[in-house]
Amino acid sequence: MNPKTIALTNDDGIDAPGIQALYQALIKLERPTSVGDAPHNSGLSVGIIAPDQHLSGCSHQINRGGRPLSVEQRAEQHYAIGGTPADCTRVAHHLYPQLGWVLSGINDGGNLGADIYVSGTVAAAREATLLRIPAIAISHYKSRNTVIDWERAAHRVARVLNMLMERPLNPGQFWNVNLPSVASSAPEPDIVFCPVCTQPLPTSSSLDSGQFRYTGNYQERQRDPGADVDVCFSGNISVSQISLW
């Protein structure tokens, strides 16, 4: 297989707009920046291997071998998988033994701080890291009552990929990226390398008539100054290097 093959996956499902925006971001990397320039990733091969349904928040669930996973080929190098994002990474590894990268996203919603432990988007990148494949998880934070501009998101992700895919990763490491929720009239956000926030998720809750509900406000979660939640909520692109060992 082409050693430059990149596998795209997510936890929002193969039909989600975010994974199409991620594909468009890669296409932007292939385009010459000026007349006479060679494409940045000439000969790039991209496969989309994503769940056949929405599985947000599924964390690192995997098929333990009790049943086979369905693999439906939708188009050339486009596969809908009857499994989780981490399962999709394993399928991609089988389809492309010389896989160059796994890119997971763009998730419809942030995966910041403690979110990384429950996110299926991040789990796909973590599984790739365990398989010794370089990986990037990419999410888009949404403030309340906002709609993501996926074309703008693709442009911003292209900026980030252009930077990160040129940086070597040590074994056991992957990147976690979060785009901010900012007005279209705002200046282009900066790319900020930062640690992962250590504060817990909002845990305000209620128990009424045998029904337990979380009532915490995600937008008002606590922040470590300068960590990913603070950076992204302040309107910039957070980039955090996650180390498994």
Beta strands, then each sheet from edge to edge (+ up, - down):
strand 1: 6-9
strand 2: 46-51
strand 3: 71-75
strand 4: 78-81
strand 5: 101-108
strand 6: 135-140
strand 7: 173-179
strand 8: 191-193
strand 9: 205-208
strand 10: 211-214
strand 11: 237-243
sheet 1: 3+ 4- 2- 1- 5- 6- 7- 11+ 8+
sheet 2: 9+ 10-
end
